[in-house]
Amino acid sequence: MHDCDLCPEAVAPEGTGEVRIPGEAGIAYAAPFLITHYITVHGYRPPQVFIDAVLAVDLDAWAAARWPDVPFPWVPDEVERMLE
């Protein structure tokens, strides 16, 4: 278990793992599950090479392989989309 050590203890979010992002051949990047918290709440900016690798992931192929019977991206009908 990992708590955000930048937030007050009473409200610090917790994470229990890491996300792995494929890079160029033979390279994979790893970040804690809380990376989106660090980015949005604390202004952390990952290295550009990590950002580029995240943006290069083919989510459709990844999701189709992992959940072949679930349309991706699955978004509940009642959610307001901010980007179209």
N, C-alpha and C positions, 0 to 999 in steps of 0.2 A: 504494500500500500504506500502511495506517495501522496502527501498533501502539498498544496502550493505553499511554499515557505515565504512568499511575498504578500500573501493575504493575511488578515487577522485570523488567528487560529479558529475562532468561533464560526467563521464563514468560509474558510479555505476549502475549495473543492478537492476531491480525492481522485486519484487515478491508480490503475492497477496493472498497467502494461505499456506497450509501445506499439506504434504504427511503423510499418516498414514500407519503404517506397523504392521501387526498382530504379536504378540509374542506368548509366551506360553499361555495356557488357562487363560483368564481373563486379559491379558496384551496387550496393543497396544502402539506403539511408535509413536510419532509425531515429525516432523521436518519441517522447513520452506521449501517452494519450492526452495529456493536458496541454499539448502544444497549441491547440486553438484557444484555450484559455489564456495562455501566456501572450499570444499574438493580440487577441481582442481586448483583453483587460489590462495587460501590462506593457503593450507596445513593442513586444519582442519582434524582431525581424530575422527570420532564419537566413542562412547563407543563400545567395542567389542560386547556386547549383541545386540546393534542396528545393527551392521554389520551382525552378525549371523542371525538375524531376516530377514533382507533384502535378504540375500542369500538363506533363506529357503522358500521364497514366491514362490508358484507354479504359474508362469506367464501364463502358458498355460491354466490352469483351470480358473484363474482370467479373462484373456482376452476372453476365450470362453463364460463365463457367461455374460460379459459386452458387447461384440461385437460378437455375434454368427455367423454372416455372413462375418466377416473379418478375413483372415488368419493372424496369429500372429507368430512371429513378422513381421509386415509389414515393408519392407525396399524397398525404390525406387530402380529400376534396375540400375540406374547410380551411386549408392553409392559404394565406395570401402570398402569392409569389411576388418577389421583389425584382427578380431578373428574368427576363423572358428571351 
